[in-house]
């Protein structure tokens, strides 16, 4: 409820629920800007020039996903994706280190096109693949390759990513491929 404090907003929200009985509701809590409305323009400018306040506003805006806009930005992100996949392919085919995994294609989409999504952050990207790969190879080493091995590998990898707070969606594919292609340490 715009213009209310958290307590006032919740009270008003309960009253509205009793009247309209909605099927779907989104509730968002933000800062109460009533303090700023009573300030002079000079004080507002002074607060807005504070680097910590600006950093907080910038970080708050990064939390929400906004699609890429503009042809130039799309070309830059496409170039970044090209270079990333080219390096992985080069290492795999020319140097002989098997790094080409199907889930890297999905990771590149997250990393370059949906970079604002928390699951696409570098920590999640690298950690999710590493943890999923390690868990899946461990499950494969314990149970071998069978129809009963893939599901425990993927589900255990998901649990490990959640426990370490590095969830990365393509990490599930990494776990699946590690068991399916008979990988070892």
C-alpha positions as CSV (number, residue, x, y, z in Angstrom):
1,X,0.0,0.0,0.0
2,X,1.7,3.1,-1.2
3,X,2.0,5.8,1.4
4,X,1.7,3.6,4.5
5,X,4.3,2.2,6.8
6,X,4.7,-1.6,6.9
7,X,2.3,-2.0,9.8
8,X,-0.3,0.4,8.4
9,X,0.1,-1.2,5.0
10,X,-0.5,-4.7,6.3
11,X,-3.6,-3.5,8.3
12,X,-5.0,-1.9,5.1
13,X,-4.1,-5.0,3.1
14,X,-6.1,-7.2,5.4
15,X,-9.1,-5.0,5.1
16,X,-8.9,-5.0,1.3
17,X,-8.6,-8.9,1.3
18,X,-11.8,-9.1,3.2
19,X,-13.6,-7.0,0.6
20,X,-12.4,-8.4,-2.7
21,X,-11.1,-12.0,-2.0
22,X,-8.3,-12.0,-4.7
23,X,-7.1,-15.2,-6.3
24,X,-3.5,-13.9,-6.7
25,X,-1.7,-11.2,-4.7
26,X,1.8,-9.8,-4.9
27,X,3.2,-8.0,-1.8
28,X,6.3,-5.9,-2.0
29,X,7.9,-4.0,0.9
30,X,10.1,-1.0,0.2
31,X,11.5,2.0,2.0
32,X,9.2,4.5,3.6
33,X,9.8,7.8,1.8
34,X,7.7,9.9,4.1
35,X,10.9,11.1,5.7
36,X,12.2,12.5,2.4
37,X,9.0,14.4,1.7
38,X,9.4,16.6,4.8
39,X,13.0,17.5,3.8
40,X,14.2,20.6,2.0
41,X,15.6,20.3,-1.5
42,X,19.2,21.0,-0.3
43,X,19.0,18.1,2.3
44,X,17.6,15.7,-0.4
45,X,20.5,16.6,-2.8
46,X,23.0,16.1,0.0
47,X,21.6,12.6,0.9
48,X,21.4,11.6,-2.8
49,X,25.0,12.5,-3.3
50,X,26.1,10.1,-0.6
51,X,27.9,7.2,-2.4
52,X,26.4,4.6,0.0
53,X,22.9,5.8,-0.7
54,X,23.6,5.7,-4.5
55,X,25.1,2.2,-4.2
56,X,22.1,1.0,-2.3
57,X,19.7,2.3,-5.0
58,X,21.9,0.8,-7.8
59,X,22.0,-2.6,-6.1
60,X,18.2,-2.5,-5.5
61,X,17.7,-1.9,-9.3
62,X,20.1,-4.8,-10.2
63,X,17.9,-7.3,-8.3
64,X,15.1,-7.2,-10.9
65,X,15.6,-8.7,-14.4
66,X,15.2,-6.3,-17.3
67,X,15.6,-7.6,-20.8
68,X,18.4,-6.3,-23.0
69,X,17.3,-3.3,-25.0
70,X,18.9,-2.1,-28.2
71,X,20.7,-3.6,-31.1
72,X,24.2,-2.5,-30.0
73,X,23.8,-4.1,-26.5
74,X,22.5,-7.3,-28.2
75,X,25.6,-7.4,-30.5
76,X,28.0,-6.9,-27.5
77,X,26.3,-9.6,-25.5
78,X,26.4,-11.9,-28.6
79,X,30.1,-11.2,-29.1
80,X,30.7,-12.1,-25.4
81,X,28.8,-15.3,-25.8
82,X,30.7,-16.1,-29.0
83,X,34.1,-15.6,-27.3
84,X,33.1,-17.6,-24.2
85,X,31.9,-20.7,-26.2
86,X,34.8,-20.4,-28.6
87,X,37.3,-20.6,-25.7
88,X,35.5,-23.7,-24.3
89,X,35.5,-25.3,-27.7
90,X,39.2,-24.4,-28.3
91,X,40.2,-25.9,-25.0
92,X,38.2,-29.0,-25.7
93,X,39.2,-29.7,-29.4
94,X,42.7,-28.2,-29.7
95,X,44.2,-28.7,-26.2
96,X,42.3,-31.9,-25.5
97,X,40.8,-31.1,-22.1
98,X,37.1,-32.2,-22.2
99,X,35.2,-29.1,-21.2
100,X,32.4,-29.1,-23.8
101,X,29.2,-29.7,-21.8
102,X,25.7,-29.1,-23.2
103,X,24.7,-27.0,-20.2
104,X,27.4,-24.4,-21.1
105,X,25.0,-23.2,-23.8
106,X,22.3,-22.4,-21.3
107,X,24.9,-20.9,-18.9
108,X,26.0,-18.5,-21.7
109,X,22.5,-17.4,-22.2
110,X,22.1,-16.6,-18.5
111,X,25.5,-15.0,-18.2
112,X,25.3,-12.7,-21.2
113,X,21.6,-12.2,-21.9
114,X,20.1,-12.4,-18.4
115,X,23.1,-11.2,-16.3
116,X,20.9,-9.5,-13.7
117,X,19.2,-12.7,-12.6
118,X,20.8,-14.0,-9.3
119,X,21.2,-17.5,-10.7
120,X,23.5,-16.0,-13.4
121,X,26.1,-14.5,-11.2
122,X,29.6,-15.7,-11.5
123,X,29.6,-17.4,-8.1
124,X,26.6,-19.4,-9.1
125,X,27.8,-20.1,-12.6
126,X,31.2,-21.5,-11.7
127,X,30.2,-23.1,-8.3
128,X,27.0,-24.6,-9.7
129,X,28.9,-26.5,-12.5
130,X,31.8,-27.5,-10.2
131,X,29.6,-28.8,-7.4
132,X,27.2,-30.6,-9.8
133,X,30.0,-32.2,-11.6
134,X,31.7,-33.4,-8.4
135,X,28.5,-34.7,-6.9
136,X,27.5,-36.5,-10.1
137,X,30.9,-38.1,-10.6
138,X,30.9,-39.2,-6.9
139,X,27.4,-40.8,-7.4
140,X,28.6,-42.5,-10.6
141,X,31.7,-43.9,-8.8
142,X,29.5,-45.3,-6.0
143,X,26.6,-46.6,-8.1
144,X,27.9,-47.1,-11.6
145,X,25.9,-46.2,-14.7
146,X,22.3,-47.4,-14.7
147,X,18.8,-46.1,-15.0
148,X,18.8,-45.7,-11.2
149,X,22.0,-43.5,-11.1
150,X,21.0,-40.4,-13.1
151,X,18.1,-39.4,-10.8
152,X,20.1,-39.5,-7.5
153,X,23.0,-37.7,-9.2
154,X,20.8,-34.8,-10.4
155,X,18.7,-34.6,-7.2
156,X,21.8,-34.7,-5.0
157,X,23.5,-32.1,-7.1
158,X,20.5,-29.8,-6.7
159,X,20.5,-30.4,-2.9
160,X,24.3,-29.6,-2.8
161,X,23.8,-26.4,-4.8
162,X,21.0,-25.3,-2.5
163,X,23.0,-26.1,0.6
164,X,26.0,-24.1,-0.6
165,X,23.7,-21.3,-2.0
166,X,25.1,-21.5,-5.5
167,X,22.1,-22.7,-7.4
168,X,22.6,-22.6,-11.2
169,X,19.9,-24.1,-13.4
170,X,22.3,-25.6,-16.0
171,X,24.1,-27.3,-13.1
172,X,21.4,-30.0,-13.3
173,X,22.3,-30.8,-16.9
174,X,26.0,-30.9,-15.9
175,X,25.1,-33.6,-13.3
176,X,23.0,-35.5,-15.8
177,X,25.7,-35.4,-18.5
178,X,28.5,-36.4,-16.0
179,X,26.7,-39.7,-15.2
180,X,25.4,-40.3,-18.8
181,X,28.8,-39.8,-20.4
182,X,30.7,-41.9,-17.8
183,X,33.0,-39.3,-16.4
184,X,35.6,-39.8,-13.6
185,X,37.8,-37.7,-11.4
